[in-house]
Amino acid sequence: MLSPDGAPARMPDLAPLCERIAQAAHRALIDELETYPKPGLVSPVDAGSHRDMDAGTLRRSAGAIRPFFVLLAAAGARNAPLAEL
């Protein structure tokens, strides 16, 4: 891509935006966890229908995948193909 003067256009630094998207996605997972009542789903009150998960494991798993939200947002920002997403 070229700028109006014919020079290569500088891509904006999308890292802060990708970080904000990752933060919002992580926050959404935690908000969903903390919502109660919701029959069958994990909450701080009970594990719902899950025998293999509780609020602590869901919270840890949300934290574990948070860095990948940054990568996913960055791939989307550069119009990565679906296979990469």
Secondary structure, 3 states (H helix, E strand, C coil): CECCCCCECCCCCCHHHHHHHHHHHHHHHHHHHHCCCCCCCCCCCCCCCCCCCCHHHHHHHHHHHHHHHHHHHHHHHCCCCCCCC
